[in-house]
Amino acid sequence: YLDCYIAGLFARRYVISHGANETPTPSGNTRLIDRVLNPDWTDPVTNQYYLAEDPDNPIGERWVGLEGRSGEAVGRMGFGIHGTIDP
């Protein structure tokens, strides 16, 4: 689950999936640092670059960048919440 807090108050819980085995999503508290509409993306495993308009861009039309604040996520950047092209 992803729990969203605003000003310290619980706002909503979302059912999510996490990163693939090659790039697992770290557990812990995070802070939103970026929001991008139609992002380009580079696959961290293969280094393949996708333009935003590419129908094969696997992260879809939205990117919400996160910064780790505690747990395994502390100090980590470059991960986030995103869409998908999968049905």
C-alpha positions as CSV (number, residue, x, y, z in Angstrom):
1,Y,0.0,0.0,0.0
2,L,0.9,3.6,-0.4
3,D,-0.4,5.8,2.4
4,C,-0.7,9.5,1.7
5,Y,-0.4,12.1,4.5
6,I,-1.0,15.8,4.2
7,A,0.3,18.0,6.9
8,G,0.7,14.9,9.1
9,L,-2.9,13.8,8.6
10,F,-3.8,10.5,6.9
11,A,-5.5,11.4,3.6
12,R,-5.8,8.2,1.5
13,R,-4.5,4.7,1.0
14,Y,-3.6,3.4,-2.5
15,V,-3.1,-0.1,-3.7
16,I,0.1,-0.2,-5.7
17,S,2.7,-2.6,-7.1
18,H,6.4,-2.1,-6.5
19,G,9.6,-2.0,-8.7
20,A,10.9,-5.0,-10.5
21,N,13.5,-7.4,-9.0
22,E,16.3,-5.6,-10.9
23,T,15.3,-2.2,-9.4
24,P,13.3,-2.8,-6.2
25,T,11.4,0.0,-4.6
26,P,12.9,0.8,-1.2
27,S,10.7,0.8,1.8
28,G,10.4,3.7,4.2
29,N,9.0,7.2,4.2
30,T,9.4,9.5,1.2
31,R,8.8,13.0,0.2
32,L,7.4,14.2,-3.1
33,I,10.0,16.2,-5.0
34,D,8.8,16.3,-8.6
35,R,5.7,15.9,-10.9
36,V,6.1,15.5,-14.6
37,L,3.5,15.2,-17.3
38,N,4.6,13.0,-20.3
39,P,8.1,12.3,-19.1
40,D,11.0,11.0,-21.1
41,W,12.6,8.0,-19.3
42,T,15.8,6.0,-19.2
43,D,15.6,2.4,-18.1
44,P,18.0,2.0,-15.2
45,V,18.9,-1.6,-16.1
46,T,19.3,-1.4,-19.9
47,N,20.0,2.4,-20.3
48,Q,17.5,2.4,-23.1
49,Y,16.1,6.0,-23.5
50,Y,12.4,6.6,-24.3
51,L,10.9,9.8,-25.5
52,A,7.6,10.9,-23.9
53,E,5.8,10.4,-27.2
54,D,7.1,6.8,-27.7
55,P,4.2,4.4,-27.3
56,D,6.7,1.9,-25.8
57,N,7.7,4.3,-23.0
58,P,6.7,1.9,-20.1
59,I,6.1,4.6,-17.4
60,G,3.1,6.1,-19.2
61,E,2.1,9.7,-19.0
62,R,2.8,10.7,-15.4
63,W,5.9,10.7,-13.1
64,V,5.9,11.7,-9.4
65,G,9.5,11.7,-8.2
66,L,10.2,10.8,-4.6
67,E,13.1,11.3,-2.2
68,G,13.8,8.8,0.6
69,R,13.4,10.1,4.2
70,S,13.7,7.0,6.3
71,G,14.2,3.2,6.2
72,E,15.7,1.6,3.1
73,A,14.7,4.7,1.2
74,V,16.8,7.2,3.2
75,G,19.0,9.3,0.9
76,R,17.7,7.6,-2.2
77,M,16.4,9.5,-5.3
78,G,15.5,8.5,-8.8
79,F,12.4,6.4,-7.9
80,G,8.8,7.4,-8.0
81,I,5.2,6.8,-8.7
82,H,4.3,6.5,-12.4
83,G,1.7,5.3,-14.9
84,T,2.1,2.3,-17.2
85,I,1.3,1.4,-20.8
86,D,0.1,-2.1,-19.7
87,P,-3.6,-2.6,-19.9
